């Protein structure tokens, strides 16, 4: 048992019976935690969030009190600073706990769609050998190169072998949980094909072809976008920077700049350009399509 699970379990044991209203308020997190394949149950996660926010609020209250005393505030001022600090501390913790499962869910979705076209191609190849559907998922689950897709296939096979589910129920249970609509469609298609007795290999080959074509189109569009952004970077951050440096130097030489030229250029070089570059990288990374 890892530290996160031990901590969440401890929090649940401390707070169980007192967190009913919080479970209701944050009930939407339950599905997100399931879709992110979290190892921490919903009740334990909420308990960990409440306990951590209490600890953060108490710690921030003490820090705020120390800061208030150091700044020479009176008793009321120290109390207000401490109260404000504790609210900020607790709020940041709750925000982090609420945002993290969504972040993990997006990571799971991206990982699935990254490997899905290749995994479906592999599934169609296995289906062509005539093995039962359960064996398809079992064999793909043993092939770990497909990331979360392999893990999900392993879960489906495990539910059939260990827990006695029939293959249709095992597939539908995982399909309800998966955050990727593409993989949901694949699993529901497999389920309906098995139910109707269709040609599973032919269906999977067609799905593989469609996913590969979509992947190629997505990659081509993203390459075009990166080419455009490279031109923007060269224009704004290279040529634009040189022009600004020359203009500021010339205007500073004739006394048209109210501030000293050297500190102004240093701020521009060591503060503004790095911040703008980081923002540029974040924009590019945030626009990267899933699976690329």
Secondary structure as GFF3:
##gff-version 3
##sequence-region A 1 292
A	DSSP	alpha_helix	3	15	.	.	.	ID=ss1
A	DSSP	alpha_helix	20	25	.	.	.	ID=ss2
A	DSSP	alpha_helix	28	35	.	.	.	ID=ss3
A	DSSP	alpha_helix	42	70	.	.	.	ID=ss4
A	DSSP	alpha_helix	75	127	.	.	.	ID=ss5
A	DSSP	alpha_helix	133	142	.	.	.	ID=ss6
A	DSSP	three_ten_helix	144	146	.	.	.	ID=ss7
A	DSSP	alpha_helix	148	161	.	.	.	ID=ss8
A	DSSP	alpha_helix	167	177	.	.	.	ID=ss9
A	DSSP	alpha_helix	181	196	.	.	.	ID=ss10
A	DSSP	alpha_helix	200	233	.	.	.	ID=ss11
A	DSSP	pi_helix	234	239	.	.	.	ID=ss12
A	DSSP	alpha_helix	240	253	.	.	.	ID=ss13
A	DSSP	alpha_helix	261	267	.	.	.	ID=ss14
A	DSSP	pi_helix	268	272	.	.	.	ID=ss15
A	DSSP	alpha_helix	273	286	.	.	.	ID=ss16
###
